[in-house]
Structures are given as C-alpha cells and as structure tokens.
Amino acid sequence: MSKAELYGIRNCDTMKKAFAWLDEHHIAYQFHDYKKEGADPARLAHWCEIAGWETLLNRRGTTFRKLSDADKADLDESSAIALMAAQPSMIKRPVIEYPGGLIVGFKPDDYAEALL
C-alpha cells in the first residue's frame, strides 16, 4: 500500500491517538501539520466533495465556538471552506487520505477496515 497522508495538529489529543494507532499497526504515513503548513482550500474543497463540509467542520472546538453568531449563521460549503482555510483548528482531526479513500476523525474500526 502507498503511504497514507495524515492531516491535523500535532499536540491535539485525538491526533495523538491516531499517531499511536498508526504506529502500532505499522502503517506508513506522512504528517501534514496545519499549524506549520496551513490548509489548502483546494484540498479542503476536495475533502468536502468526498465527506461533506458538515463532517469536516469541527463545530465542537473552541475556535468554532468563539466565532460570532453572524459567522456561524447560514454556513454553507463555500463559507465553511473559507473558515477552515483561515483557521485550520476548525478542521475535524485527524483527516487521513489513503489510496482509495478518506477518513475524517478517529475511529479505530474505520482505520482497521480501511488501512489493514
């Protein structure tokens, strides 16, 4: 299998679980840290086509919750992509691109089904 691409923020607790799971199962991956490398709007748009912007947008995080009500109102794919590109902390973590698919979030069963 080709190498998986893992996207997220290094110090996030959910990311730490993903790193541990991938390492434990000897899955090769390349890590893309949003804090250092940013989030590409074209890639975000592609992910939204696959998973949906509602899945990709992290509404539980403090970054989203701190937004004004006006910024939260009437969200659509275009505005969600703009928010996530400007503030990558609003992207649900982790995101894994692998040959043949995409996984958003950390669910060990989904990882096993897709990557093992």
N, CA, C and O atoms as a GROMACS GRO file, in nm:
protein
  464
    1MET      N    1   0.084  -0.119   0.000
    1MET     CA    2   0.000   0.000   0.000
    1MET      C    3   0.088   0.125   0.000
    1MET      O    4   0.193   0.127   0.064
    2SER      N    5   0.045   0.226  -0.071
    2SER     CA    6   0.116   0.354  -0.070
    2SER      C    7   0.099   0.419   0.066
    2SER      O    8   0.014   0.381   0.146
    3LYS      N    9   0.181   0.516   0.090
    3LYS     CA   10   0.180   0.586   0.217
    3LYS      C   11   0.052   0.668   0.234
    3LYS      O   12   0.005   0.732   0.140
    4ALA      N   13  -0.002   0.666   0.353
    4ALA     CA   14  -0.117   0.749   0.387
    4ALA      C   15  -0.069   0.890   0.420
    4ALA      O   16   0.044   0.910   0.463
    5GLU      N   17  -0.156   0.986   0.400
    5GLU     CA   18  -0.129   1.125   0.436
    5GLU      C   19  -0.217   1.157   0.556
    5GLU      O   20  -0.339   1.144   0.550
    6LEU      N   21  -0.156   1.199   0.665
    6LEU     CA   22  -0.226   1.230   0.789
    6LEU      C   23  -0.223   1.381   0.810
    6LEU      O   24  -0.116   1.442   0.810
    7TYR      N   25  -0.340   1.441   0.827
    7TYR     CA   26  -0.352   1.586   0.842
    7TYR      C   27  -0.408   1.618   0.979
    7TYR      O   28  -0.502   1.553   1.026
    8GLY      N   29  -0.350   1.720   1.044
    8GLY     CA   30  -0.400   1.762   1.174
    8GLY      C   31  -0.305   1.856   1.243
    8GLY      O   32  -0.224   1.924   1.179
    9ILE      N   33  -0.316   1.860   1.374
    9ILE     CA   34  -0.234   1.946   1.460
    9ILE      C   35  -0.164   1.855   1.561
    9ILE      O   36  -0.230   1.780   1.634
   10ARG      N   37  -0.034   1.862   1.564
   10ARG     CA   38   0.047   1.764   1.638
   10ARG      C   39   0.003   1.745   1.784
   10ARG      O   40  -0.004   1.632   1.831
   11ASN      N   41  -0.025   1.851   1.857
   11ASN     CA   42  -0.050   1.840   2.001
   11ASN      C   43  -0.194   1.807   2.038
   11ASN      O   44  -0.228   1.802   2.156
   12CYS      N   45  -0.279   1.787   1.940
   12CYS     CA   46  -0.419   1.752   1.965
   12CYS      C   47  -0.426   1.611   2.024
   12CYS      O   48  -0.359   1.520   1.975
   13ASP      N   49  -0.508   1.592   2.128
   13ASP     CA   50  -0.521   1.460   2.191
   13ASP      C   51  -0.572   1.353   2.095
   13ASP      O   52  -0.526   1.239   2.099
   14THR      N   53  -0.666   1.390   2.008
   14THR     CA   54  -0.717   1.292   1.911
   14THR      C   55  -0.608   1.255   1.811
   14THR      O   56  -0.600   1.140   1.768
   15MET      N   57  -0.526   1.350   1.775
   15MET     CA   58  -0.414   1.321   1.685
   15MET      C   59  -0.317   1.224   1.750
   15MET      O   60  -0.265   1.134   1.684
   16LYS      N   61  -0.293   1.241   1.878
   16LYS     CA   62  -0.202   1.151   1.949
   16LYS      C   63  -0.254   1.007   1.944
   16LYS      O   64  -0.176   0.913   1.929
   17LYS      N   65  -0.386   0.991   1.955
   17LYS     CA   66  -0.445   0.856   1.943
   17LYS      C   67  -0.423   0.800   1.803
   17LYS      O   68  -0.391   0.683   1.786
   18ALA      N   69  -0.441   0.886   1.703
   18ALA     CA   70  -0.422   0.841   1.564
   18ALA      C   71  -0.276   0.803   1.538
   18ALA      O   72  -0.248   0.700   1.477
   19PHE      N   73  -0.181   0.886   1.585
   19PHE     CA   74  -0.040   0.853   1.569
   19PHE      C   75  -0.010   0.717   1.632
   19PHE      O   76   0.056   0.632   1.572
   20ALA      N   77  -0.059   0.698   1.754
   20ALA     CA   78  -0.032   0.572   1.825
   20ALA      C   79  -0.091   0.454   1.750
   20ALA      O   80  -0.025   0.351   1.736
   21TRP      N   81  -0.214   0.467   1.702
   21TRP     CA   82  -0.279   0.357   1.629
   21TRP      C   83  -0.202   0.323   1.503
   21TRP      O   84  -0.175   0.206   1.476
   22LEU      N   85  -0.167   0.424   1.425
   22LEU     CA   86  -0.093   0.401   1.300
   22LEU      C   87   0.043   0.338   1.327
   22LEU      O   88   0.083   0.244   1.258
   23ASP      N   89   0.113   0.389   1.428
   23ASP     CA   90   0.244   0.333   1.462
   23ASP      C   91   0.232   0.189   1.511
   23ASP      O   92   0.311   0.103   1.473
   24GLU      N   93   0.134   0.164   1.596
   24GLU     CA   94   0.113   0.029   1.649
   24GLU      C   95   0.084  -0.072   1.538
   24GLU      O   96   0.123  -0.189   1.548
   25HIS      N   97   0.016  -0.029   1.433
   25HIS     CA   98  -0.020  -0.118   1.322
   25HIS      C   99   0.076  -0.106   1.204
   25HIS      O  100   0.049  -0.159   1.096
   26HIS      N  101   0.186  -0.038   1.226
   26HIS     CA  102   0.293  -0.026   1.126
   26HIS      C  103   0.241   0.028   0.992
   26HIS      O  104   0.277  -0.022   0.886
   27ILE      N  105   0.157   0.130   1.000
   27ILE     CA  106   0.105   0.197   0.882
   27ILE      C  107   0.194   0.316   0.853
   27ILE      O  108   0.208   0.407   0.936
   28ALA      N  109   0.256   0.317   0.735
   28ALA     CA  110   0.341   0.429   0.696
   28ALA      C  111   0.253   0.550   0.663
   28ALA      O  112   0.151   0.537   0.595
   29TYR      N  113   0.295   0.665   0.710
   29TYR     CA  114   0.219   0.787   0.682
   29TYR      C  115   0.312   0.907   0.679
   29TYR      O  116   0.420   0.907   0.737
   30GLN      N  117   0.267   1.010   0.609
   30GLN     CA  118   0.334   1.137   0.611
   30GLN      C  119   0.241   1.234   0.684
   30GLN      O  120   0.122   1.239   0.654
   31PHE      N  121   0.296   1.310   0.778
   31PHE     CA  122   0.215   1.400   0.859
   31PHE      C  123   0.221   1.542   0.805
   31PHE      O  124   0.328   1.594   0.776
   32HIS      N  125   0.105   1.604   0.792
   32HIS     CA  126   0.091   1.743   0.749
   32HIS      C  127   0.033   1.820   0.866
   32HIS      O  128  -0.083   1.800   0.903
   33ASP      N  129   0.112   1.908   0.925
   33ASP     CA  130   0.071   1.986   1.042
   33ASP      C  131   0.012   2.120   0.997
   33ASP      O  132   0.083   2.203   0.941
   34TYR      N  133  -0.117   2.139   1.021
   34TYR     CA  134  -0.183   2.263   0.981
   34TYR      C  135  -0.119   2.386   1.042
   34TYR      O  136  -0.115   2.492   0.979
   35LYS      N  137  -0.068   2.375   1.164
   35LYS     CA  138  -0.008   2.490   1.231
   35LYS      C  139   0.117   2.538   1.157
   35LYS      O  140   0.147   2.658   1.156
   36LYS      N  141   0.190   2.446   1.096
   36LYS     CA  142   0.312   2.482   1.026
   36LYS      C  143   0.290   2.501   0.876
   36LYS      O  144   0.352   2.587   0.814
   37GLU      N  145   0.201   2.420   0.818
   37GLU     CA  146   0.187   2.417   0.672
   37GLU      C  147   0.056   2.475   0.620
   37GLU      O  148   0.038   2.489   0.499
   38GLY      N  149  -0.035   2.508   0.710
   38GLY     CA  150  -0.163   2.563   0.667
   38GLY      C  151  -0.254   2.458   0.606
   38GLY      O  152  -0.221   2.339   0.603
   39ALA      N  153  -0.368   2.503   0.558
   39ALA     CA  154  -0.468   2.415   0.497
   39ALA      C  155  -0.502   2.468   0.359
   39ALA      O  156  -0.545   2.582   0.344
   40ASP      N  157  -0.483   2.386   0.260
   40ASP     CA  158  -0.505   2.423   0.121
   40ASP      C  159  -0.654   2.424   0.088
   40ASP      O  160  -0.720   2.320   0.101
   41PRO      N  161  -0.709   2.538   0.047
   41PRO     CA  162  -0.853   2.545   0.016
   41PRO      C  163  -0.898   2.445  -0.091
   41PRO      O  164  -1.008   2.392  -0.084
   42ALA      N  165  -0.813   2.419  -0.190
   42ALA     CA  166  -0.849   2.322  -0.295
   42ALA      C  167  -0.860   2.182  -0.236
   42ALA      O  168  -0.950   2.106  -0.273
   43ARG      N  169  -0.770   2.147  -0.147
   43ARG     CA  170  -0.776   2.015  -0.082
   43ARG      C  171  -0.901   2.008   0.007
   43ARG      O  172  -0.970   1.906   0.010
   44LEU      N  173  -0.929   2.116   0.080
   44LEU     CA  174  -1.049   2.119   0.163
   44LEU      C  175  -1.174   2.099   0.078
   44LEU      O  176  -1.265   2.026   0.117
   45ALA      N  177  -1.179   2.165  -0.037
   45ALA     CA  178  -1.294   2.150  -0.127
   45ALA      C  179  -1.307   2.006  -0.174
   45ALA      O  180  -1.418   1.952  -0.182
   46HIS      N  181  -1.195   1.943  -0.205
   46HIS     CA  182  -1.196   1.802  -0.247
   46HIS      C  183  -1.249   1.713  -0.134
   46HIS      O  184  -1.332   1.625  -0.157
   47TRP      N  185  -1.201   1.736  -0.013
   47TRP     CA  186  -1.249   1.658   0.102
   47TRP      C  187  -1.399   1.678   0.122
   47TRP      O  188  -1.471   1.584   0.154
   48CYS      N  189  -1.445   1.801   0.103
   48CYS     CA  190  -1.588   1.829   0.119
   48CYS      C  191  -1.670   1.752   0.016
   48CYS      O  192  -1.781   1.708   0.045
   49GLU      N  193  -1.616   1.737  -0.105
   49GLU     CA  194  -1.685   1.657  -0.207
   49GLU      C  195  -1.700   1.513  -0.162
   49GLU      O  196  -1.802   1.449  -0.188
   50ILE      N  197  -1.600   1.462  -0.094
   50ILE     CA  198  -1.600   1.322  -0.052
   50ILE      C  199  -1.680   1.302   0.076
   50ILE      O  200  -1.767   1.216   0.083
   51ALA      N  201  -1.650   1.382   0.178
   51ALA     CA  202  -1.706   1.358   0.311
   51ALA      C  203  -1.818   1.454   0.349
   51ALA      O  204  -1.895   1.426   0.441
   52GLY      N  205  -1.828   1.567   0.279
   52GLY     CA  206  -1.926   1.668   0.316
   52GLY      C  207  -1.866   1.769   0.412
   52GLY      O  208  -1.792   1.733   0.503
   53TRP      N  209  -1.898   1.897   0.390
   53TRP     CA  210  -1.840   2.001   0.476
   53TRP      C  211  -1.889   1.990   0.619
   53TRP      O  212  -1.817   2.028   0.712
   54GLU      N  213  -2.010   1.938   0.639
   54GLU     CA  214  -2.063   1.924   0.774
   54GLU      C  215  -1.980   1.825   0.856
   54GLU      O  216  -1.964   1.841   0.977
   55THR      N  217  -1.927   1.724   0.789
   55THR     CA  218  -1.842   1.625   0.855
   55THR      C  219  -1.705   1.684   0.884
   55THR      O  220  -1.647   1.659   0.990
   56LEU      N  221  -1.655   1.762   0.793
   56LEU     CA  222  -1.518   1.815   0.803
   56LEU      C  223  -1.506   1.931   0.901
   56LEU      O  224  -1.402   1.947   0.964
   57LEU      N  225  -1.609   2.010   0.916
   57LEU     CA  226  -1.605   2.127   1.004
   57LEU      C  227  -1.621   2.084   1.150
   57LEU      O  228  -1.720   2.021   1.186
   58ASN      N  229  -1.523   2.119   1.232
   58ASN     CA  230  -1.525   2.084   1.373
   58ASN      C  231  -1.602   2.191   1.450
   58ASN      O  232  -1.546   2.296   1.484
   59ARG      N  233  -1.728   2.165   1.476
   59ARG     CA  234  -1.812   2.262   1.547
   59ARG      C  235  -1.795   2.252   1.699
   59ARG      O  236  -1.842   2.340   1.772
   60ARG      N  237  -1.730   2.147   1.747
   60ARG     CA  238  -1.713   2.129   1.892
   60ARG      C  239  -1.594   2.204   1.950
   60ARG      O  240  -1.589   2.229   2.070
   61GLY      N  241  -1.500   2.239   1.865
   61GLY     CA  242  -1.377   2.302   1.913
   61GLY      C  243  -1.397   2.445   1.958
   61GLY      O  244  -1.494   2.511   1.920
   62THR      N  245  -1.305   2.492   2.039
   62THR     CA  246  -1.315   2.628   2.093
   62THR      C  247  -1.303   2.732   1.983
   62THR      O  248  -1.364   2.839   1.994
   63THR      N  249  -1.227   2.706   1.878
   63THR     CA  250  -1.211   2.804   1.771
   63THR      C  251  -1.346   2.832   1.706
   63THR      O  252  -1.380   2.948   1.680
   64PHE      N  253  -1.423   2.728   1.678
   64PHE     CA  254  -1.555   2.748   1.618
   64PHE      C  255  -1.650   2.814   1.718
   64PHE      O  256  -1.724   2.906   1.682
   65ARG      N  257  -1.648   2.769   1.841
   65ARG     CA  258  -1.741   2.823   1.940
   65ARG      C  259  -1.717   2.971   1.967
   65ARG      O  260  -1.809   3.042   2.009
   66LYS      N  261  -1.594   3.018   1.945
   66LYS     CA  262  -1.562   3.160   1.968
   66LYS      C  263  -1.607   3.250   1.853
   66LYS      O  264  -1.604   3.372   1.866
   67LEU      N  265  -1.649   3.191   1.742
   67LEU     CA  266  -1.696   3.273   1.630
   67LEU      C  267  -1.821   3.351   1.670
   67LEU      O  268  -1.897   3.309   1.757
   68SER      N  269  -1.840   3.463   1.606
   68SER     CA  270  -1.963   3.540   1.630
   68SER      C  271  -2.082   3.462   1.574
   68SER      O  272  -2.067   3.378   1.486
   69ASP      N  273  -2.199   3.492   1.627
   69ASP     CA  274  -2.320   3.428   1.576
   69ASP      C  275  -2.338   3.456   1.428
   69ASP      O  276  -2.389   3.371   1.355
   70ALA      N  277  -2.298   3.574   1.383
   70ALA     CA  278  -2.310   3.609   1.242
   70ALA      C  279  -2.223   3.518   1.155
   70ALA      O  280  -2.263   3.477   1.046
   71ASP      N  281  -2.102   3.486   1.205
   71ASP     CA  282  -2.013   3.397   1.129
   71ASP      C  283  -2.064   3.253   1.128
   71ASP      O  284  -2.037   3.178   1.034
   72LYS      N  285  -2.136   3.214   1.231
   72LYS     CA  286  -2.190   3.078   1.240
   72LYS      C  287  -2.320   3.062   1.161
   72LYS      O  288  -2.357   2.951   1.121
   73ALA      N  289  -2.389   3.173   1.138
   73ALA     CA  290  -2.520   3.168   1.072
   73ALA      C  291  -2.504   3.142   0.922
   73ALA      O  292  -2.407   3.187   0.859
   74ASP      N  293  -2.599   3.070   0.868
   74ASP     CA  294  -2.606   3.048   0.723
   74ASP      C  295  -2.478   2.991   0.663
   74ASP      O  296  -2.439   3.028   0.552
   75LEU      N  297  -2.413   2.902   0.736
   75LEU     CA  298  -2.294   2.838   0.682
   75LEU      C  299  -2.332   2.751   0.563
   75LEU      O  300  -2.436   2.685   0.562
   76ASP      N  301  -2.246   2.753   0.463
   76ASP     CA  302  -2.259   2.661   0.351
   76ASP      C  303  -2.118   2.609   0.319
   76ASP      O  304  -2.022   2.644   0.388
   77GLU      N  305  -2.107   2.528   0.216
   77GLU     CA  306  -1.977   2.467   0.186
   77GLU      C  307  -1.871   2.574   0.160
   77GLU      O  308  -1.759   2.563   0.211
   78SER      N  309  -1.904   2.674   0.083
   78SER     CA  310  -1.807   2.778   0.049
   78SER      C  311  -1.759   2.854   0.172
   78SER      O  312  -1.638   2.875   0.190
   79SER      N  313  -1.851   2.895   0.258
   79SER     CA  314  -1.810   2.970   0.378
   79SER      C  315  -1.737   2.879   0.477
   79SER      O  316  -1.646   2.924   0.546
   80ALA      N  317  -1.777   2.753   0.484
   80ALA     CA  318  -1.708   2.659   0.574
   80ALA      C  319  -1.564   2.637   0.528
   80ALA      O  320  -1.472   2.632   0.610
   81ILE      N  321  -1.544   2.623   0.397
   81ILE     CA  322  -1.408   2.605   0.345
   81ILE      C  323  -1.324   2.729   0.376
   81ILE      O  324  -1.208   2.716   0.416
   82ALA      N  325  -1.381   2.846   0.358
   82ALA     CA  326  -1.308   2.970   0.388
   82ALA      C  327  -1.269   2.976   0.536
   82ALA      O  328  -1.156   3.013   0.569
   83LEU      N  329  -1.361   2.939   0.625
   83LEU     CA  330  -1.331   2.938   0.769
   83LEU      C  331  -1.220   2.838   0.800
   83LEU      O  332  -1.126   2.870   0.873
   84MET      N  333  -1.230   2.716   0.744
   84MET     CA  334  -1.130   2.613   0.774
   84MET      C  335  -0.992   2.650   0.718
   84MET      O  336  -0.890   2.621   0.780
   85ALA      N  337  -0.989   2.713   0.600
   85ALA     CA  338  -0.861   2.754   0.542
   85ALA      C  339  -0.797   2.864   0.626
   85ALA      O  340  -0.676   2.866   0.646
   86ALA      N  341  -0.880   2.957   0.675
   86ALA     CA  342  -0.828   3.068   0.756
   86ALA      C  343  -0.788   3.023   0.896
   86ALA      O  344  -0.692   3.075   0.953
   87GLN      N  345  -0.862   2.926   0.951
   87GLN     CA  346  -0.836   2.878   1.087
   87GLN      C  347  -0.842   2.724   1.088
   87GLN      O  348  -0.945   2.666   1.121
   88PRO      N  349  -0.730   2.660   1.052
   88PRO     CA  350  -0.730   2.514   1.039
   88PRO      C  351  -0.769   2.438   1.166
   88PRO      O  352  -0.798   2.319   1.159
   89SER      N  353  -0.771   2.504   1.280
   89SER     CA  354  -0.818   2.437   1.402
   89SER      C  355  -0.965   2.398   1.389
   89SER      O  356  -1.014   2.316   1.466
   90MET      N  357  -1.035   2.456   1.292
   90MET     CA  358  -1.176   2.424   1.272
   90MET      C  359  -1.196   2.299   1.186
   90MET      O  360  -1.310   2.260   1.160
   91ILE      N  361  -1.087   2.238   1.141
   91ILE     CA  362  -1.098   2.114   1.063
   91ILE      C  363  -1.100   1.998   1.162
   91ILE      O  364  -1.012   1.987   1.247
   92LYS      N  365  -1.200   1.911   1.149
   92LYS     CA  366  -1.205   1.793   1.235
   92LYS      C  367  -1.077   1.713   1.216
   92LYS      O  368  -1.026   1.700   1.105
   93ARG      N  369  -1.027   1.660   1.326
   93ARG     CA  370  -0.900   1.588   1.321
   93ARG      C  371  -0.917   1.445   1.370
   93ARG      O  372  -1.004   1.413   1.451
   94PRO      N  373  -0.828   1.362   1.318
   94PRO     CA  374  -0.742   1.380   1.202
   94PRO      C  375  -0.820   1.357   1.071
   94PRO      O  376  -0.933   1.308   1.070
   95VAL      N  377  -0.755   1.393   0.963
   95VAL     CA  378  -0.801   1.355   0.830
   95VAL      C  379  -0.692   1.268   0.771
   95VAL      O  380  -0.575   1.305   0.772
   96ILE      N  381  -0.730   1.152   0.719
   96ILE     CA  382  -0.634   1.063   0.655
   96ILE      C  383  -0.678   1.041   0.511
   96ILE      O  384  -0.788   0.995   0.483
   97GLU      N  385  -0.587   1.076   0.420
   97GLU     CA  386  -0.604   1.040   0.279
   97GLU      C  387  -0.523   0.914   0.258
   97GLU      O  388  -0.406   0.907   0.297
   98TYR      N  389  -0.583   0.816   0.197
   98TYR     CA  390  -0.512   0.693   0.168
   98TYR      C  391  -0.553   0.649   0.028
   98TYR      O  392  -0.657   0.692  -0.022
   99PRO      N  393  -0.475   0.564  -0.035
   99PRO     CA  394  -0.513   0.519  -0.169
   99PRO      C  395  -0.654   0.461  -0.167
   99PRO      O  396  -0.680   0.358  -0.104
  100GLY      N  397  -0.743   0.527  -0.235
  100GLY     CA  398  -0.880   0.478  -0.243
  100GLY      C  399  -0.978   0.540  -0.146
  100GLY      O  400  -1.095   0.503  -0.147
  101GLY      N  401  -0.935   0.633  -0.061
  101GLY     CA  402  -1.033   0.686   0.032
  101GLY      C  403  -0.986   0.798   0.122
  101GLY      O  404  -0.874   0.849   0.112
  102LEU      N  405  -1.077   0.833   0.212
  102LEU     CA  406  -1.057   0.943   0.307
  102LEU      C  407  -1.127   0.906   0.437
  102LEU      O  408  -1.239   0.855   0.436
  103ILE      N  409  -1.060   0.932   0.548
  103ILE     CA  410  -1.120   0.910   0.681
  103ILE      C  411  -1.112   1.042   0.755
  103ILE      O  412  -1.007   1.106   0.759
  104VAL      N  413  -1.225   1.084   0.814
  104VAL     CA  414  -1.230   1.206   0.894
  104VAL      C  415  -1.262   1.166   1.036
  104VAL      O  416  -1.363   1.100   1.062
  105GLY      N  417  -1.177   1.207   1.130
  105GLY     CA  418  -1.196   1.172   1.270
  105GLY      C  419  -1.120   1.045   1.305
  105GLY      O  420  -1.062   0.980   1.219
  106PHE      N  421  -1.121   1.012   1.433
  106PHE     CA  422  -1.050   0.892   1.479
  106PHE      C  423  -1.149   0.789   1.529
  106PHE      O  424  -1.209   0.804   1.635
  107LYS      N  425  -1.165   0.684   1.450
  107LYS     CA  426  -1.247   0.569   1.488
  107LYS      C  427  -1.165   0.445   1.453
  107LYS      O  428  -1.150   0.412   1.336
  108PRO      N  429  -1.113   0.376   1.554
  108PRO     CA  430  -1.025   0.262   1.527
  108PRO      C  431  -1.086   0.160   1.430
  108PRO      O  432  -1.013   0.104   1.348
  109ASP      N  433  -1.216   0.134   1.439
  109ASP     CA  434  -1.277   0.037   1.348
  109ASP      C  435  -1.268   0.083   1.203
  109ASP      O  436  -1.243   0.003   1.114
  110ASP      N  437  -1.289   0.214   1.179
  110ASP     CA  438  -1.278   0.267   1.044
  110ASP      C  439  -1.134   0.259   0.995
  110ASP      O  440  -1.109   0.228   0.879
  111TYR      N  441  -1.040   0.285   1.084
  111TYR     CA  442  -0.899   0.276   1.048
  111TYR      C  443  -0.865   0.133   1.008
  111TYR      O  444  -0.801   0.109   0.906
  112ALA      N  445  -0.908   0.038   1.090
  112ALA     CA  446  -0.878  -0.103   1.063
  112ALA      C  447  -0.937  -0.147   0.929
  112ALA      O  448  -0.870  -0.213   0.849
  113GLU      N  449  -1.062  -0.110   0.906
  113GLU     CA  450  -1.129  -0.150   0.782
  113GLU      C  451  -1.060  -0.092   0.659
  113GLU      O  452  -1.046  -0.160   0.558
  114ALA      N  453  -1.017   0.031   0.667
  114ALA     CA  454  -0.959   0.099   0.552
  114ALA      C  455  -0.809   0.071   0.533
  114ALA      O  456  -0.761   0.064   0.420
  115LEU      N  457  -0.737   0.056   0.642
  115LEU     CA  458  -0.591   0.058   0.634
  115LEU      C  459  -0.522  -0.076   0.658
  115LEU      O  460  -0.404  -0.092   0.625
  116LEU      N  461  -0.592  -0.172   0.714
  116LEU     CA  462  -0.526  -0.301   0.741
  116LEU      C  463  -0.556  -0.402   0.631
  116LEU      O  464  -0.508  -0.516   0.638
   0.00000   0.00000   0.00000
